[in-house]
């Protein structure tokens, strides 16, 4: 019987008392059916008084590996420390992860199913906040920052995409899995990127030059608050997303990289994947929780987080409807002459509730498509003066 692969999951930390414990607890839930996973917390000399001692004790209580650097190394060196530790201790894969995240329980299995494919040099998970590989959400901290929600989203996307591997221009080390054979060949992060940003871009491009594939796993989803540690460290300002000096290094070393990214975006591959993912999410939610059909210029704001809402304009001319679920938005096409039938066909079921807030051709059409089911509430005008 073949032994399971060994994975070292490295969480890089700088301060972060408000979110690091949640990330560690989330990692401790990993299903180890397909791999033996150890969790290593790499504390980059966090300066917050008492935090490193508190974190060390927390890791000890939860049987998590912990190391604090004697001085601040910066992100690239701290990441390289994780890669070299995995190499020294004989792991088969290393995962580099930020500390402002929540993981689904079966993440390791889904990422491993992509990472073990021929020629794959790294696998990045999908998220709500991971550069161009994000699934757009109106307010992820409000709608998605919940372990059960993260598990549900991951399961839904994995059920559709499975072990699909999308070739991308560069990986993102907010949560990236790398086979150790690739680390042996390509090396570690370049320390010239100082305190951080763009080091994984450089590493990805070196990997591509060595003949490896850089992949996104659309069947894997990790919640990412975004820039938590980097804001604490003062590496980026509240309104910034990168470090210009490090981008200049990438431009100098890889002058065609920006054009390659643009070509990837304009190819439509990513857009289609986004639309497919959002469609899977709203369809899965509608099947589980039902959906409401709302006719009015603006959908109501009250209701449960799990409500799937389909908002139709009352004018009878628009050829699309907006579906919303937990901050995700998706426009679905339908036949203006048969709005009710089109929506029914898309979801393969009738709406759970129908709310009509406006007069108009669409309101009458929906009432005829679903006789006696519409709740009429004409709130076009104020009732008080």
C-alpha positions in Angstrom: 0.0 0.0 0.0 1.4 3.4 -1.0 1.9 5.9 1.7 0.0 9.2 1.6 1.9 12.3 0.4 3.1 14.6 3.2 2.2 18.3 3.1 3.7 21.1 5.2 1.1 23.9 5.4 2.9 27.2 6.3 1.1 30.2 7.7 3.2 33.3 7.5 2.5 35.7 10.4 3.3 39.3 11.3 1.1 40.6 14.2 -2.5 39.8 13.4 -3.9 39.0 16.8 -7.4 39.7 15.5 -7.4 37.1 12.7 -4.4 34.6 13.0 -6.1 32.3 15.6 -9.1 31.8 13.3 -6.8 30.9 10.4 -4.9 28.3 12.5 -8.1 26.8 13.8 -9.4 26.6 10.3 -6.3 24.8 9.1 -6.6 22.3 12.0 -9.9 21.1 10.4 -8.1 19.9 7.2 -9.4 16.5 6.1 -6.3 14.2 6.0 -7.9 11.4 4.0 -5.6 12.0 0.9 -2.5 13.5 2.6 -0.8 13.8 6.0 -0.8 17.6 6.7 1.3 19.4 9.3 0.7 23.1 10.1 3.7 25.4 10.7 3.2 28.9 11.9 6.1 31.2 10.8 6.1 34.3 13.1 8.3 37.0 11.4 9.3 38.6 14.6 5.9 40.2 15.3 6.5 43.5 17.2 3.2 43.7 18.9 3.9 43.4 22.7 3.1 40.0 24.1 1.7 38.6 20.8 4.5 36.2 19.9 4.4 34.7 23.4 0.6 34.4 23.1 0.8 32.8 19.7 3.5 30.4 20.7 1.4 29.2 23.6 -1.7 28.9 21.3 0.3 26.8 18.9 1.6 24.6 21.7 -1.9 24.0 23.0 -3.2 23.0 19.5 -0.2 20.9 18.6 0.9 23.2 15.8 4.5 23.8 14.8 5.7 27.3 15.6 8.9 29.3 14.8 9.6 32.9 15.5 12.5 34.5 13.6 15.1 36.4 15.7 14.6 39.5 13.6 12.1 40.5 10.9 12.9 38.8 7.6 10.2 40.2 5.3 7.7 38.1 3.4 10.1 36.6 0.7 12.6 35.3 3.3 9.9 34.0 5.6 8.2 32.2 2.8 11.6 30.7 1.8 12.0 29.6 5.3 8.8 27.5 5.0 10.0 26.1 1.6 13.4 25.1 3.0 11.8 23.6 6.1 9.6 21.4 3.9 12.6 20.4 1.9 14.8 19.6 4.9 12.0 17.5 6.6 11.2 15.5 3.5 7.7 16.7 2.7 6.2 16.1 -0.8 4.4 19.4 -1.0 4.5 22.8 0.7 1.6 25.2 1.0 2.4 28.9 1.6 -0.5 30.8 3.0 -1.4 34.2 4.5 -2.8 34.4 7.9 -5.9 36.4 7.2 -7.8 33.5 5.6 -10.3 30.8 6.3 -9.9 27.3 4.6 -12.5 24.8 3.7 -12.1 21.4 5.3 -11.3 19.5 2.1 -8.9 22.1 0.6 -5.8 19.8 0.7 -7.5 17.1 -1.3 -8.8 19.4 -3.9 -5.5 21.3 -4.4 -3.5 18.1 -4.4 -5.6 16.6 -7.2 -4.4 19.5 -9.3 -0.8 19.7 -8.0 -0.1 16.0 -8.8 -0.9 16.5 -12.5 1.9 16.3 -15.0 4.1 19.4 -15.3 2.3 21.4 -12.6 4.6 23.7 -10.7 2.2 25.5 -8.4 -1.5 25.6 -7.7 -3.3 28.8 -6.4 -6.7 28.6 -4.8 -9.7 30.7 -5.9 -10.9 33.4 -3.5 -12.8 36.6 -3.0 -9.6 38.7 -2.8 -6.7 37.3 -4.9 -5.9 39.8 -7.7 -7.5 38.9 -11.0 -8.5 35.4 -9.8 -11.1 36.8 -7.4 -14.8 36.0 -7.5 -16.3 39.5 -7.2 -18.3 40.1 -4.0 -19.9 43.3 -2.8 -18.7 42.8 0.9 -16.9 39.6 1.5 -16.2 40.4 5.1 -19.9 40.7 5.7 -21.2 37.9 3.5 -18.4 35.2 3.4 -16.4 35.5 6.6 -17.9 32.3 8.1 -16.4 28.9 8.2 -19.6 27.1 7.2 -20.0 29.5 4.2 -16.4 28.9 3.1 -17.0 25.1 3.3 -20.2 25.4 1.3 -18.7 27.6 -1.4 -15.7 25.2 -1.8 -17.9 22.1 -1.9 -20.2 23.8 -4.5 -17.3 24.9 -6.8 -15.4 21.6 -6.3 -18.5 19.6 -7.3 -18.5 21.5 -10.6 -14.9 22.1 -11.5 -13.3 19.0 -9.8 -9.6 18.7 -10.5 -9.7 21.2 -13.4 -6.4 23.1 -13.8 -6.4 26.6 -15.4 -3.1 27.8 -16.7 -2.4 31.3 -15.5 0.3 33.9 -15.9 1.5 33.8 -12.2 0.5 32.3 -8.9 -0.5 34.1 -5.8 1.0 33.0 -2.5 -2.0 33.9 -0.3 -2.6 30.2 -0.6 -0.4 28.3 -3.0 0.7 24.6 -3.2 4.1 23.7 -4.6 5.5 20.2 -5.2 8.9 19.9 -3.5 10.5 18.6 -6.7 9.7 21.9 -8.2 11.3 23.8 -5.3 14.4 21.7 -5.7 14.6 22.7 -9.4 13.4 26.3 -9.3 14.7 27.4 -5.9 13.2 29.6 -3.3 12.0 33.2 -3.3 14.4 36.0 -4.3 15.3 38.1 -1.3 15.7 41.2 -3.5 12.0 41.8 -3.1 12.7 43.0 0.4 9.7 43.1 2.7 7.4 41.6 0.1 5.1 41.8 -3.0 5.8 40.4 -6.4 8.2 37.7 -5.1 5.7 35.0 -6.1 5.4 36.6 -9.6 9.1 36.3 -10.0 9.1 32.7 -8.7 6.2 31.8 -11.1 8.0 33.2 -14.1 11.1 31.4 -13.2 9.0 28.2 -13.0 7.5 28.8 -16.3 10.9 29.3 -17.8 11.9 25.9 -16.3 9.0 24.3 -18.2 6.4 24.0 -15.4 2.7 25.0 -15.5 1.4 27.7 -13.1 -2.2 26.8 -12.4 -5.4 28.0 -10.7 -7.6 25.4 -9.1 -11.2 26.7 -9.8 -12.5 23.8 -7.7 -10.8 25.2 -4.6 -12.0 28.3 -2.6 -10.3 30.0 0.3 -11.7 33.1 2.0 -9.2 36.0 2.1 -9.7 39.1 4.2 -6.8 40.7 2.3 -3.6 42.6 3.2 -4.2 42.1 7.0 -0.6 41.5 7.9 0.8 43.8 5.3 -1.3 46.7 6.6 -0.1 45.9 10.1 3.5 45.9 8.9 3.1 49.2 7.1 4.2 47.5 3.9 1.2 49.0 2.0 -1.1 51.9 2.7 -4.8 51.5 3.1 -5.4 52.5 -0.5 -2.5 50.6 -2.1 -2.4 47.0 -3.4 1.3 46.6 -4.3 4.8 48.0 -4.0 5.9 50.0 -7.1 9.6 49.4 -6.6 9.0 45.6 -6.7 6.8 46.0 -9.8 9.8 47.8 -11.4 12.0 44.7 -10.8 9.4 42.5 -12.6 9.2 45.0 -15.5 13.0 44.9 -15.8 13.4 41.2 -15.6 10.2 40.2 -17.6 9.4 43.1 -20.0 6.6 41.0 -21.7 4.8 40.0 -18.5 2.3 42.8 -18.4 1.3 42.0 -22.0 1.0 38.3 -21.2 -1.4 39.2 -18.3 -3.4 41.4 -20.6 -3.6 38.7 -23.3 -4.8 36.2 -20.7 -7.5 38.6 -19.5 -8.7 39.5 -23.0 -8.7 35.8 -24.0 -12.0 35.5 -22.2 -11.0 32.4 -20.4 -11.1 34.0 -16.9 -14.4 35.8 -17.6 -16.1 32.6 -18.6 -14.7 30.8 -15.6 -16.0 33.7 -13.3 -19.4 33.5 -14.9 -19.5 29.7 -14.7 -18.5 29.8 -11.0 -21.1 32.4 -10.1 -23.7 30.5 -11.9 -22.8 27.3 -10.0 -23.0 29.2 -6.7 -26.4 30.8 -7.3 -27.9 27.6 -8.8 -26.5 25.5 -5.9 -28.0 28.0 -3.4 -31.3 28.1 -5.2 -31.6 24.3 -5.1 -30.8 24.2 -1.4 -32.5 27.3 -0.1 -35.0 28.2 -2.9 -35.2 31.6 -4.5 -37.3 34.7 -4.6 -38.5 36.5 -7.7 -38.8 40.3 -7.2 -40.3 42.7 -9.7 -39.2 46.3 -9.0 -36.4 48.7 -9.8 -34.6 47.8 -6.6 -34.7 44.5 -4.7 -35.6 44.6 -1.0 -32.8 44.5 1.5 -34.4 42.5 4.3 -34.3 38.8 4.5 -31.9 35.9 5.2 -28.2 35.8 4.1 -29.1 32.6 2.3 -31.8 34.2 0.1 -31.3 33.9 -3.6 -33.0 36.9 -5.2 -33.9 37.4 -8.8 -34.7 41.1 -9.5 -36.6 41.9 -12.7 -37.2 45.5 -13.9 -41.0 46.2 -14.3 -40.7 47.9 -17.7 -41.0 44.7 -19.7 -38.1 45.5 -22.0 -34.9 44.5 -20.3 -33.4 41.2 -21.5 -31.6 40.3 -18.4 -32.2 39.8 -14.7 -29.9 40.2 -11.8 -29.4 37.4 -9.4 -27.9 38.0 -6.0 -26.7 35.7 -3.2 -24.4 36.6 -0.3 -22.9 39.5 -2.0 -22.4 37.8 -5.4 -24.1 39.3 -8.4 -24.9 37.6 -11.7 -26.9 38.8 -14.7 -28.8 36.0 -16.4 -30.4 36.3 -19.8 -34.0 35.6 -20.5 -36.7 36.1 -23.1 -38.5 39.4 -22.4 -41.7 37.9 -23.8 -41.6 35.1 -21.3 -39.7 36.3 -18.2 -41.4 33.8 -15.9 -40.7 30.8 -18.1 -37.1 31.9 -18.7 -36.4 32.2 -14.9 -38.1 28.9 -14.3 -36.0 27.2 -17.0 -32.7 28.7 -15.6 -33.3 27.4 -12.1 -35.2 24.3 -13.1 -37.8 25.1 -10.4 -40.5 27.6 -9.5 -39.6 30.5 -7.2 -40.2 30.0 -3.5 -41.7 33.5 -3.2 -42.7 36.3 -5.6 -42.7 39.9 -4.5 -44.0 42.6 -6.8 -43.2 46.2 -5.8 -44.1 48.0 -9.0 -46.7 48.3 -11.7 -45.7 47.5 -15.2 -45.8 45.0 -18.1 -43.4 42.7 -16.3 -45.5 42.6 -13.1 -48.5 41.5 -15.1 -46.5 39.0 -17.0 -45.1 37.4 -13.8 -48.6 37.3 -12.3 -49.9 35.4 -15.3 -46.9 33.0 -15.3 -47.4 32.2 -11.6 -51.1 32.6 -11.0 -52.0 33.6 -7.4 -48.4 33.3 -6.1 -47.3 37.0 -6.3 -47.3 39.1 -3.2 -48.2 42.6 -4.3 -46.7 45.4 -2.3 -46.7 48.7 -4.3 -44.3 50.9 -2.4 -43.6 53.3 -5.2 -44.6 56.4 -3.3 -44.4 57.4 0.4 -47.6 56.8 2.4 -46.8 59.6 4.8 -46.0 63.3 4.3 
